[in-house]
């Protein structure tokens, strides 16, 4: 039994094991390292930029131009849980100086061995099965200790024998890993959110060390497991490890506006979490100029429902004031903000967000709660 979360008696002699990733859904894809790049012939000339159209997915766009899904995500600062929208511009190529001449060698594809992930696989297990270190496999694939792998994903095995693939023979370059379905204007709530992984407590562990291993704030681990600072953890206990969606520059700028407006209105941290979760679900924290019917902006507010003119709902500051409501509500008496809802503090995050948004997808806000809590801590 571990009674002191900060400093167990035998913490100094225990080597912490890394968080085992069991989730099958990717959350954030780190930029691939050069060793993880896979050579493939493009199906057509690759443009510098591509404008998203209705029905596009990242994997579909990548496949069309012979690019990997991971490289398209990395070039645009996106993760597996990111949303794309019609009209959005994606970068597909980066201009670079011609490489220096190198001695002729056989094609890279012939030298790279890949393993197709199966259900239940872990990076450490894959590495051990092929006589490799976990660190080498992580590095070769541009992954971190907290990265998520999923069935069907192709993992590069550095310096492994060609026959050591999941099929027993050298495999051709795999098809691009599936990306989350794009959010259509008619149903923005359909975007997938972060998926949790888990960690089994070992002797000597504390919440602090688990959080540090996962790269998350202690409060995020506590919240994900319904624990408090005085809670007791014990060996064998399984903790949920929430996977956090990382903010792009655009998302961070809009999140900072929401937090600043909320603070000026006297909104608590919990209220900021509600607002950020709502904006993440409605627009991906992007000030989009389209949506369901006449919905626009960060919170997909509708001019026809009294939230303001099109220009007004596309103003992030005004849209945030309208979401929070209260004494600073620019639509007082017409629309109801969070502070106008009696007893909102006792509601769950998704219930509070739905009370303001009145969405056709009332349960989808919850999947952004863990990320929103981390964002508040980062931005405040």
BADOSE-680827 format. One line per 4 residues: number of its first residue (from 0); their letters; for each residue z, x, y of N, C-alpha, C. Coordinates in pm, whole numbers, plus 50000, padded with zeros to 5 digits. Layout:
BEGIN
NUM) a) Z/X/Y/Z/X/Y/Z/X/Y ~ ...
//
This chain:
BEGIN
0) xxxx) 50000/50085/49879/50000/50000/50000/50000/50088/50125 ~ 49913/50064/50216/49906/50140/50341/49967/50058/50452 ~ 50083/50102/50501/50154/50025/50602/50121/50070/50741 ~ 50087/50196/50758/50056/50246/50892/49906/50268/50901
4) xxxx) 49838/50189/50985/49693/50194/50991/49642/50323/51053 ~ 49719/50387/51138/49669/50501/51214/49685/50632/51138 ~ 49795/50650/51060/49819/50780/51001/49892/50767/50869 ~ 49822/50740/50758/49888/50733/50628/49943/50869/50590
8) xxxx) 50044/50865/50499/50113/50988/50466/50023/51091/50402 ~ 49929/51048/50322/49844/51145/50253/49706/51152/50310 ~ 49687/51111/50434/49553/51111/50493/49495/51251/50501 ~ 49579/51351/50521/49529/51487/50543/49469/51547/50417
12) xxxx) 49505/51493/50297/49456/51553/50173/49346/51474/50108 ~ 49309/51363/50168/49208/51275/50105/49074/51295/50173 ~ 48973/51316/50095/48837/51325/50150/48780/51186/50152 ~ 48744/51142/50270/48695/51004/50284/48558/50991/50223
16) xxxx) 48540/50886/50146/48404/50860/50098/48328/50780/50200 ~ 48198/50795/50205/48119/50720/50303/48114/50574/50268 ~ 48088/50494/50369/48074/50351/50347/47957/50327/50254 ~ 47980/50254/50144/47870/50221/50054/47796/50101/50108
20) xxxx) 47670/50115/50122/47589/50007/50177/47540/49919/50065 ~ 47577/49792/50067/47537/49699/49963/47446/49591/50012 ~ 47433/49582/50144/47348/49476/50197/47203/49499/50160 ~ 47129/49392/50148/46987/49403/50117/46900/49372/50235
24) xxxx) 46957/49355/50350/46876/49328/50469/46894/49439/50570 ~ 46786/49495/50623/46801/49603/50723/46844/49548/50855 ~ 46922/49630/50930/46964/49589/51063/46901/49675/51169 ~ 46921/49805/51157/46868/49894/51260/46793/50007/51192
28) xxxx) 46674/50034/51229/46595/50141/51169/46593/50260/51264 ~ 46653/50372/51223/46648/50490/51310/46509/50547/51315 ~ 46484/50625/51423/46353/50687/51435/46330/50779/51317 ~ 46215/50771/51250/46189/50854/51133/46175/51000/51171
32) xxxx) 46226/51086/51080/46210/51229/51102/46073/51271/51053 ~ 46027/51389/51097/45894/51433/51054/45880/51436/50903 ~ 45990/51473/50830/45979/51482/50686/45964/51347/50621 ~ 45997/51240/50693/45986/51106/50635/45852/51044/50659
36) xxxx) 45767/51109/50739/45639/51048/50771/45550/51046/50649 ~ 45472/50939/50632/45384/50926/50517/45242/50920/50566 ~ 45157/51005/50511/45018/51007/50553/44945/50889/50495 ~ 44873/50816/50578/44790/50708/50531/44670/50693/50623
40) xxxx) 44560/50657/50566/44439/50646/50646/44438/50515/50721 ~ 44417/50517/50850/44416/50393/50927/44297/50307/50890 ~ 44322/50173/50894/44216/50080/50862/44116/50072/50975 ~ 44160/50103/51097/44070/50098/51212/44128/50189/51320
44) xxxx) 44051/50209/51427/44100/50294/51535/44230/50236/51590 ~ 44327/50322/51610/44459/50278/51655/44464/50279/51808 ~ 44485/50162/51871/44495/50160/52017/44629/50215/52063 ~ 44634/50255/52189/44761/50303/52243/44863/50191/52250
48) xxxx) 44819/50071/52288/44908/49954/52296/44842/49836/52228 ~ 44928/49743/52185/44880/49621/52121/44958/49504/52180 ~ 44887/49395/52214/44952/49276/52270/44976/49177/52156 ~ 45103/49140/52137/45142/49050/52028/45081/48912/52049
52) xxxx) 45030/48854/51941/44979/48717/51944/45062/48632/51850 ~ 45049/48503/51860/45124/48408/51778/45104/48440/51630 ~ 45213/48447/51555/45205/48471/51411/45214/48617/51371 ~ 45211/48709/51468/45219/48851/51436/45356/48890/51383
56) xxxx) 45362/48988/51296/45485/49054/51254/45466/49204/51271 ~ 45576/49277/51279/45566/49423/51292/45492/49482/51172 ~ 45528/49435/51051/45463/49490/50932/45315/49459/50930 ~ 45278/49338/50976/45137/49301/50980/45058/49385/51079
60) xxxx) 45116/49408/51196/45050/49491/51297/45034/49634/51246 ~ 45142/49688/51185/45135/49823/51133/45029/49835/51024 ~ 45026/49739/50931/44929/49744/50824/44786/49735/50873 ~ 44764/49658/50981/44630/49641/51035/44572/49774/51084
64) xxxx) 44660/49863/51135/44612/49988/51190/44653/50110/51106 ~ 44699/50083/50982/44735/50193/50894/44861/50266/50935 ~ 44955/50193/51001/45080/50254/51046/45195/50200/50964 ~ 45302/50278/50950/45421/50228/50882/45500/50138/50975
68) xxxx) 45567/50042/50915/45652/49952/50994/45758/50031/51071 ~ 45819/50130/51002/45927/50208/51066/45877/50282/51189 ~ 45753/50336/51184/45704/50411/51299/45677/50319/51418 ~ 45627/50198/51392/45604/50104/51503/45737/50063/51566
72) xxxx) 45837/50035/51481/45970/50000/51532/46026/50114/51617 ~ 46017/50237/51565/46075/50352/51635/46006/50377/51768 ~ 45874/50366/51772/45799/50389/51897/45838/50291/52006 ~ 45883/50172/51966/45914/50068/52064/46063/50042/52080
76) xxxx) 46145/50130/52021/46289/50117/52034/46343/49989/51972 ~ 46281/49944/51863/46319/49818/51799/46392/49845/51668 ~ 46466/49746/51621/46532/49752/51491/46477/49643/51401 ~ 46522/49641/51276/46471/49540/51182/46509/49399/51224
80) xxxx) 46614/49382/51304/46656/49249/51348/46598/49213/51484 ~ 46512/49301/51540/46454/49273/51672/46348/49164/51662 ~ 46330/49092/51771/46230/48986/51778/46111/49032/51860 ~ 45993/48986/51823/45875/49009/51905/45818/48874/51946
84) xxxx) 45746/48872/52058/45700/48749/52115/45552/48760/52155 ~ 45480/48649/52148/45341/48651/52197/45335/48701/52340 ~ 45241/48791/52368/45228/48848/52501/45302/48979/52518 ~ 45394/49010/52426/45469/49136/52434/45376/49254/52401
88) xxxx) 45390/49366/52474/45308/49484/52450/45385/49583/52363 ~ 45324/49626/52257/45383/49724/52167/45305/49856/52175 ~ 45376/49965/52177/45314/50096/52174/45283/50134/52029 ~ 45161/50176/52003/45122/50213/51867/45094/50362/51850
92) xxxx) 45059/50428/51959/45033/50571/51950/45095/50641/52069 ~ 45122/50768/52053/45175/50852/52161/45082/50970/52177 ~ 45032/50991/52300/44943/51104/52325/45021/51235/52310 ~ 44968/51324/52236/45034/51454/52214/44931/51566/52218
96) xxxx) 44979/51685/52247/44889/51800/52248/44840/51828/52108 ~ 44715/51876/52093/44662/51905/51959/44750/52007/51890 ~ 44780/51987/51763/44868/52080/51691/44800/52214/51670 ~ 44880/52318/51662/44827/52452/51635/44769/52456/51496
100) xxxx) 44667/52541/51479/44602/52551/51349/44700/52603/51245 ~ 44697/52545/51126/44784/52588/51018/44698/52617/50897 ~ 44747/52698/50807/44670/52729/50686/44640/52602/50608 ~ 44523/52600/50544/44485/52484/50465/44583/52465/50351
104) xxxx) 44613/52339/50323/44707/52308/50216/44670/52174/50158 ~ 44724/52143/50046/44690/52016/49985/44749/51901/50064 ~ 44693/51780/50054/44739/51666/50134/44888/51641/50116 ~ 44951/51600/50228/45095/51571/50225/45127/51466/50121
108) xxxx) 45040/51361/50114/45069/51250/50022/45086/51298/49880 ~ 45014/51408/49844/45024/51458/49707/45155/51530/49683 ~ 45223/51573/49792/45346/51648/49777/45470/51560/49788 ~ 45455/51438/49832/45571/51353/49857/45593/51260/49739
112) xxxx) 45714/51261/49687/45752/51169/49580/45837/51059/49641 ~ 45810/50938/49604/45882/50824/49660/45949/50744/49550 ~ 46060/50686/49583/46134/50601/49490/46143/50462/49548 ~ 46111/50361/49470/46117/50222/49517/46256/50166/49488
116) xxxx) 46326/50128/49593/46464/50082/49581/46471/49954/49500 ~ 46569/49950/49409/46596/49830/49328/46729/49770/49371 ~ 46751/49643/49336/46876/49575/49369/46994/49653/49312 ~ 47095/49678/49393/47213/49751/49350/47208/49900/49377
120) xxxx) 47092/49951/49416/47080/50094/49445/47159/50133/49569 ~ 47207/50257/49571/47266/50318/49690/47197/50454/49709 ~ 47203/50505/49831/47143/50636/49857/47210/50744/49771 ~ 47342/50739/49758/47411/50841/49679/47370/50832/49532
124) xxxx) 47353/50710/49481/47312/50693/49343/47170/50742/49318 ~ 47080/50711/49413/46941/50758/49401/46937/50911/49404 ~ 47013/50970/49496/47015/51116/49507/47066/51180/49378 ~ 47176/51127/49324/47235/51183/49203/47138/51173/49085
128) xxxx) 47067/51060/49076/46975/51038/48964/46858/51136/48966 ~ 46828/51190/49083/46713/51280/49095/46756/51424/49125 ~ 46885/51454/49105/46932/51590/49123/46930/51637/49267 ~ 46949/51544/49360/46946/51577/49503/47080/51547/49566
132) xxxx) 47103/51602/49685/47223/51568/49760/47198/51443/49844 ~ 47303/51369/49867/47290/51249/49951/47240/51286/50090 ~ 47291/51397/50144/47251/51439/50279/47102/51469/50285 ~ 47048/51528/50178/46905/51562/50178/46818/51437/50178
136) xxxx) 46859/51336/50101/46782/51212/50096/46792/51139/50229 ~ 46911/51135/50287/46928/51070/50418/46840/51138/50522 ~ 46842/51271/50526/46766/51345/50625/46616/51324/50607 ~ 46570/51323/50483/46427/51309/50456/46374/51173/50498
140) xxxx) 46463/51075/50507/46420/50939/50540/46465/50894/50678 ~ 46523/50987/50755/46567/50952/50889/46679/50849/50890 ~ 46766/50854/50788/46874/50757/50775/47008/50821/50808 ~ 47107/50735/50832/47243/50779/50855/47333/50724/50747
144) xxxx) 47459/50765/50749/47554/50720/50646/47571/50568/50646 ~ 47554/50504/50763/47573/50359/50771/47442/50282/50762 ~ 47331/50350/50735/47202/50282/50728/47197/50191/50605 ~ 47115/50088/50616/47102/49990/50509/46969/50010/50437
148) xxxx) 46971/50004/50303/46847/50007/50226/46834/49873/50155 ~ 46713/49841/50113/46690/49709/50055/46585/49717/49945 ~ 46590/49625/49847/46494/49627/49737/46351/49625/49786 ~ 46269/49710/49726/46129/49720/49766/46103/49829/49866
152) xxxx) 46207/49881/49931/46189/49989/50029/46152/50118/49957 ~ 46062/50198/50013/46021/50325/49955/46106/50437/50015 ~ 46174/50512/49932/46259/50623/49975/46191/50755/49936 ~ 46177/50845/50032/46120/50977/50006/46223/51064/49934
156) xxxx) 46179/51130/49825/46266/51220/49750/46222/51363/49779 ~ 46293/51435/49864/46250/51571/49903/46258/51669/49787 ~ 46149/51745/49768/46144/51851/49668/46173/51802/49527 ~ 46139/51673/49502/46161/51619/49368/46034/51631/49287
160) xxxx) 46045/51628/49154/45927/51633/49069/45849/51506/49085 ~ 45713/51512/49085/45631/51394/49106/45660/51283/49009 ~ 45708/51315/48887/45729/51210/48789/45856/51134/48812 ~ 45941/51178/48904/46072/51115/48922/46068/50997/49013
164) xxxx) 45979/50905/48993/45976/50782/49070/46027/50669/48985 ~ 46046/50553/49046/46101/50439/48973/46008/50389/48866 ~ 45881/50423/48873/45785/50377/48773/45753/50484/48672 ~ 45811/50606/48688/45790/50712/48594/45668/50796/48623
168) xxxx) 45595/50769/48731/45476/50845/48767/45465/50854/48915 ~ 45389/50953/48961/45370/50969/49105/45306/50844/49161 ~ 45366/50793/49268/45321/50664/49321/45241/50684/49447 ~ 45144/50596/49474/45071/50603/49600/45159/50558/49714
172) xxxx) 45114/50582/49836/45192/50541/49953/45221/50393/49944 ~ 45349/50350/49961/45385/50209/49945/45337/50127/50063 ~ 45328/49998/50039/45296/49907/50148/45410/49907/50247 ~ 45381/49876/50371/45485/49876/50474/45597/49783/50435
176) xxxx) 45723/49827/50459/45837/49742/50426/45834/49617/50510 ~ 45878/49503/50454/45870/49377/50527/45960/49376/50648 ~ 45912/49326/50759/45991/49312/50882/46033/49168/50897 ~ 46137/49140/50973/46177/49003/50997/46063/48923/51058
180) xxxx) 46056/48797/51022/45951/48711/51076/45965/48700/51227 ~ 45853/48700/51302/45862/48689/51447/45913/48552/51488 ~ 45973/48549/51604/46025/48423/51655/45915/48349/51729 ~ 45881/48233/51682/45780/48153/51749/45842/48081/51867
184) xxxx) 45761/48053/51966/45812/47990/52087/45879/47858/52056 ~ 45833/47787/51954/45887/47655/51924/46020/47662/51852 ~ 46056/47779/51797/46181/47788/51723/46243/47925/51739 ~ 46294/47960/51858/46348/48093/51880/46469/48123/51796
188) xxxx) 46536/48019/51745/46658/48043/51669/46631/48092/51527 ~ 46507/48101/51487/46476/48138/51350/46486/48288/51325 ~ 46512/48367/51429/46518/48512/51411/46637/48550/51327 ~ 46622/48646/51234/46734/48688/51152/46833/48769/51232
192) xxxx) 46960/48761/51199/47063/48837/51268/47112/48952/51180 ~ 47212/49025/51228/47264/49137/51153/47327/49090/51023 ~ 47315/49168/50918/47375/49133/50790/47489/49232/50760 ~ 47601/49184/50702/47715/49272/50677/47698/49354/50550
196) xxxx) 47762/49472/50544/47776/49549/50422/47925/49550/50389 ~ 47966/49631/50296/48107/49629/50259/48156/49770/50226 ~ 48289/49783/50223/48352/49911/50193/48477/49884/50111 ~ 48495/49957/50001/48613/49941/49917/48717/50045/49956
200) xxxx) 48834/49998/49992/48942/50086/50039/48984/50184/49930 ~ 48996/50310/49966/49047/50414/49876/49187/50456/49923 ~ 49260/50521/49835/49394/50566/49870/49387/50658/49992 ~ 49471/50633/50091/49474/50715/50211/49392/50661/50326
204) xxxx) 49308/50561/50300/49226/50502/50406/49310/50424/50506 ~ 49263/50420/50629/49317/50331/50731/49200/50260/50795 ~ 49229/50154/50869/49122/50084/50940/49053/50180/51037 ~ 49132/50268/51097/49076/50364/51193/48975/50456/51127
208) xxxx) 49008/50509/51008/48915/50600/50941/48793/50526/50888 ~ 48813/50402/50842/48699/50322/50794/48603/50296/50910 ~ 48660/50257/51026/48576/50230/51143/48501/50355/51187 ~ 48571/50470/51186/48506/50594/51227/48392/50631/51132
212) xxxx) 48413/50611/51003/48308/50641/50904/48187/50552/50925 ~ 48213/50425/50958/48103/50330/50980/48043/50343/51119 ~ 48108/50419/51207/48057/50434/51344/48076/50311/51428 ~ 48185/50237/51404/48210/50112/51476/48349/50115/51540
216) xxxx) 48373/50032/51643/48507/50020/51699/48601/49958/51595 ~ 48727/49997/51601/48826/49940/51509/48829/49788/51520 ~ 48820/49736/51645/48829/49592/51665/48717/49518/51592 ~ 48600/49580/51582/48488/49515/51512/48520/49498/51364
220) xxxx) 48584/49599/51304/48623/49588/51163/48732/49483/51146 ~ 48830/49484/51236/48938/49385/51229/48883/49243/51240 ~ 48797/49221/51339/48742/49087/51362/48659/49040/51243 ~ 48581/49131/51183/48494/49093/51072/48573/49053/50948
224) xxxx) 48699/49099/50941/48780/49071/50823/48901/48982/50850 ~ 48909/48929/50973/49021/48842/51007/49155/48914/51003 ~ 49155/49042/51040/49277/49122/51037/49330/49146/51178 ~ 49454/49188/51185/49516/49228/51311/49560/49372/51300
228) xxxx) 49612/49427/51412/49652/49567/51413/49771/49593/51321 ~ 49848/49491/51286/49962/49510/51197/49931/49472/51053 ~ 49807/49438/51024/49769/49397/50889/49779/49516/50792 ~ 49807/49484/50666/49818/49586/50561/49690/49587/50479
232) xxxx) 49639/49707/50452/49524/49720/50362/49570/49801/50240 ~ 49500/49788/50129/49543/49850/50006/49423/49898/49925 ~ 49440/50000/49842/49329/50051/49761/49267/49941/49676 ~ 49135/49940/49674/49063/49837/49598/49023/49718/49681
236) xxxx) 49083/49702/49797/49047/49591/49885/48906/49614/49942 ~ 48827/49509/49945/48690/49519/49996/48686/49465/50139 ~ 48639/49549/50231/48627/49509/50371/48481/49486/50406 ~ 48456/49387/50487/48322/49366/50541/48297/49467/50653
240) xxxx) 48182/49528/50651/48143/49622/50756/48026/49560/50831 ~ 48051/49505/50949/47940/49441/51022/47840/49544/51069 ~ 47713/49514/51052/47607/49601/51101/47568/49556/51241 ~ 47576/49644/51335/47559/49609/51475/47415/49634/51521
244) xxxx) 47358/49536/51590/47227/49553/51651/47243/49637/51777 ~ 47172/49748/51783/47183/49837/51898/47096/49786/52013 ~ 47145/49802/52134/47075/49753/52252/46962/49846/52293 ~ 46845/49789/52316/46737/49864/52379/46766/49872/52529
248) xxxx) 46687/49948/52602/46709/49959/52747/46696/49823/52813 ~ 46596/49745/52772/46576/49612/52832/46693/49520/52799 ~ 46735/49520/52673/46847/49435/52633/46975/49475/52707 ~ 46998/49607/52718/47120/49655/52784/47124/49612/52931
252) xxxx) 47009/49621/53000/47006/49580/53141/47042/49434/53158 ~ 46989/49347/53072/47020/49204/53082/47164/49175/53041 ~ 47213/49247/52938/47351/49228/52896/47448/49268/53007 ~ 47416/49375/53079/47502/49419/53189/47509/49313/53299
256) xxxx) 47397/49246/53324/47396/49139/53425/47487/49025/53380 ~ 47475/48985/53253/47558/48875/53202/47706/48910/53212 ~ 47741/49033/53172/47882/49074/53177/47931/49078/53322 ~ 47852/49132/53413/47893/49142/53553/47914/49003/53614
260) xxxx) 47822/48910/53588/47835/48774/53641/47958/48707/53582 ~ 47980/48726/53452/48096/48666/53388/48226/48720/53444 ~ 48233/48850/53466/48355/48909/53521/48384/48855/53661 ~ 48279/48842/53742/48301/48788/53878/48354/48645/53873
264) xxxx) 48318/48573/53768/48363/48434/53753/48498/48426/53683 ~ 48556/48541/53648/48687/48542/53582/48681/48508/53434 ~ 48566/48529/53372/48550/48496/53231/48616/48603/53144 ~ 48682/48559/53038/48749/48651/52946/48648/48723/52857
268) xxxx) 48697/48823/52783/48610/48892/52688/48547/48794/52589 ~ 48626/48697/52545/48574/48600/52449/48457/48521/52508 ~ 48469/48485/52634/48361/48413/52699/48236/48498/52712 ~ 48254/48630/52736/48140/48720/52744/48071/48732/52609
272) xxxx) 48152/48734/52501/48094/48739/52367/48010/48614/52341 ~ 48061/48498/52382/47985/48373/52365/47851/48381/52438 ~ 47854/48428/52562/47732/48434/52642/47631/48534/52583 ~ 47678/48651/52542/47587/48751/52487/47528/48705/52353
276) xxxx) 47611/48639/52271/47561/48587/52143/47456/48479/52168 ~ 47480/48394/52268/47383/48288/52300/47251/48347/52348 ~ 47258/48445/52437/47135/48505/52490/47061/48584/52383 ~ 47136/48650/52294/47072/48726/52185/46995/48632/52093
280) xxxx) 47055/48517/52063/46988/48422/51974/46869/48354/52043 ~ 46887/48317/52168/46783/48240/52237/46662/48326/52274 ~ 46685/48450/52316/46573/48530/52369/46571/48675/52324 ~ 46666/48713/52238/46676/48855/52205/46722/48937/52323
284) xxxx) 46794/48875/52417/46840/48941/52540/46722/48994/52621 ~ 46613/48916/52619/46495/48948/52700/46465/48831/52792 ~ 46424/48861/52912/46397/48755/53010/46255/48703/52989 ~ 46235/48631/52878/46101/48588/52838/46051/48473/52925
288) xxxx) 45922/48470/52947/45862/48369/53035/45793/48258/52957 ~ 45845/48227/52839/45792/48119/52756/45904/48077/52661 ~ 45880/47967/52590/45979/47919/52495/45943/47780/52446 ~ 46038/47715/52382/46016/47579/52332/45995/47484/52449
292) xxxx) 45881/47416/52450/45845/47327/52561/45852/47405/52693 ~ 45942/47369/52784/45944/47442/52912/46063/47538/52922 ~ 46122/47575/52807/46236/47667/52806/46192/47806/52853 ~ 46276/47871/52934/46243/48002/52990/46367/48089/53000
296) xxxx) 46345/48219/53007/46451/48312/53045/46546/48352/52935 ~ 46653/48420/52977/46753/48475/52885/46815/48368/52795 ~ 46848/48254/52853/46916/48149/52778/46824/48033/52741 ~ 46693/48052/52764/46595/47946/52735/46636/47813/52801
300) xxxx) 46669/47821/52928/46707/47702/53004/46581/47625/53045 ~ 46592/47493/53047/46473/47409/53072/46476/47349/53212 ~ 46377/47377/53292/46370/47313/53425/46371/47161/53415 ~ 46307/47106/53313/46301/46960/53301/46436/46898/53269
304) xxxx) 46533/46980/53224/46667/46930/53193/46764/46957/53308 ~ 46713/47003/53422/46798/47021/53539/46858/47158/53557 ~ 46813/47257/53479/46871/47390/53489/46820/47468/53610 ~ 46719/47416/53679/46662/47483/53796/46512/47489/53783
308) xxxx) 46448/47542/53886/46303/47558/53881/46269/47671/53785 ~ 46140/47687/53755/46099/47796/53666/46142/47931/53721 ~ 46122/47952/53850/46163/48079/53910/46314/48098/53902 ~ 46389/47990/53917/46534/48001/53916/46588/48036/53777
312) xxxx) 46535/47973/53672/46586/48002/53539/46539/48139/53490 ~ 46437/48194/53554/46393/48329/53520/46468/48437/53599 ~ 46559/48394/53687/46645/48487/53759/46767/48512/53670 ~ 46783/48631/53612/46893/48655/53517/47031/48628/53575
316) xxxx) 47051/48659/53703/47182/48637/53765/47210/48487/53775 ~ 47114/48411/53826/47135/48267/53839/47148/48200/53703 ~ 47066/48244/53607/47073/48187/53472/47210/48213/53410 ~ 47267/48331/53435/47400/48363/53383/47506/48278/53451
320) xxxx) 47494/48258/53583/47589/48172/53654/47583/48030/53599 ~ 47463/47983/53568/47450/47847/53514/47510/47839/53375 ~ 47494/47944/53294/47553/47942/53160/47705/47936/53166 ~ 47764/48019/53254/47910/48019/53263/47963/47894/53335
324) xxxx) 47888/47843/53433/47930/47722/53504/48057/47744/53584 ~ 48143/47644/53585/48266/47653/53662/48241/47641/53810 ~ 48327/47705/53891/48317/47694/54036/48189/47755/54090 ~ 48129/47848/54015/48007/47916/54061/47880/47856/53999
328) xxxx) 47894/47738/53942/47779/47675/53876/47674/47634/53980 ~ 47552/47691/53975/47451/47656/54074/47394/47515/54052 ~ 47423/47456/53935/47375/47321/53904/47490/47223/53889 ~ 47593/47244/53969/47714/47163/53954/47682/47014/53954
332) xxxx) 47736/46947/53853/47714/46803/53842/47587/46766/53767 ~ 47504/46868/53736/47378/46841/53665/47382/46901/53525 ~ 47413/47029/53516/47426/47094/53385/47569/47144/53368 ~ 47608/47158/53240/47744/47197/53208/47745/47338/53151
336) xxxx) 47826/47428/53212/47839/47564/53164/47962/47579/53076 ~ 47985/47700/53027/48096/47726/52937/48231/47689/52998 ~ 48254/47727/53124/48382/47700/53188/48401/47552/53219 ~ 48295/47473/53208/48305/47329/53233/48342/47252/53107
340) xxxx) 48353/47323/52993/48384/47258/52866/48533/47269/52840 ~ 48600/47156/52837/48745/47155/52817/48779/47211/52678 ~ 48871/47309/52677/48918/47366/52550/48819/47456/52480 ~ 48724/47513/52553/48624/47599/52489/48688/47722/52424
344) xxxx) 48803/47765/52478/48868/47885/52425/48912/47866/52279 ~ 48935/47741/52239/48979/47715/52101/48863/47697/52005 ~ 48741/47698/52055/48623/47682/51970/48580/47817/51913 ~ 48507/47814/51803/48448/47938/51753/48337/47982/51849
348) xxxx) 48293/48104/51835/48187/48154/51923/48063/48067/51911 ~ 48023/48034/51790/47902/47954/51773/47920/47812/51824 ~ 48039/47755/51809/48065/47621/51862/48060/47620/52015 ~ 48118/47722/52075/48120/47729/52221/47978/47749/52276
352) xxxx) 47901/47837/52212/47763/47859/52257/47680/47731/52242 ~ 47699/47661/52129/47623/47538/52106/47662/47428/52205 ~ 47788/47426/52248/47831/47324/52344/47757/47337/52476 ~ 47716/47459/52509/47640/47481/52632/47490/47463/52606
356) xxxx) 47442/47522/52497/47298/47529/52473/47238/47403/52412 ~ 47316/47329/52334/47267/47209/52264/47138/47244/52189 ~ 47148/47341/52099/47032/47392/52027/47004/47310/51902 ~ 46879/47313/51858/46842/47251/51730/46889/47337/51613
360) xxxx) 46937/47456/51640/46986/47548/51537/47130/47586/51572 ~ 47224/47495/51557/47359/47515/51610/47441/47623/51542 ~ 47402/47665/51422/47485/47761/51349/47435/47905/51357 ~ 47329/47928/51432/47268/48061/51434/47333/48159/51532
364) xxxx) 47420/48109/51619/47482/48200/51716/47584/48292/51649 ~ 47644/48245/51537/47752/48321/51474/47707/48459/51428 ~ 47580/48472/51387/47537/48599/51332/47533/48711/51436 ~ 47543/48676/51563/47542/48776/51670/47682/48810/51720
368) xxxx) 47786/48746/51664/47920/48764/51718/47968/48910/51708 ~ 47952/48972/51591/48000/49110/51576/47929/49204/51673 ~ 47798/49190/51685/47725/49275/51779/47770/49250/51922 ~ 47788/49122/51957/47827/49088/52094/47963/49149/52129
372) xxxx) 48055/49152/52033/48187/49211/52059/48173/49361/52090 ~ 48088/49428/52014/48066/49571/52039/47998/49592/52174 ~ 47902/49507/52208/47833/49519/52335/47931/49506/52452 ~ 48023/49409/52442/48121/49391/52550/48202/49518/52567
376) xxxx) 48246/49577/52456/48325/49699/52463/48245/49815/52523 ~ 48116/49821/52490/48030/49928/52542/48001/49913/52691 ~ 47985/49788/52737/47936/49765/52871/48047/49748/52974 ~ 48165/49715/52927/48273/49682/53022/48334/49808/53083
//
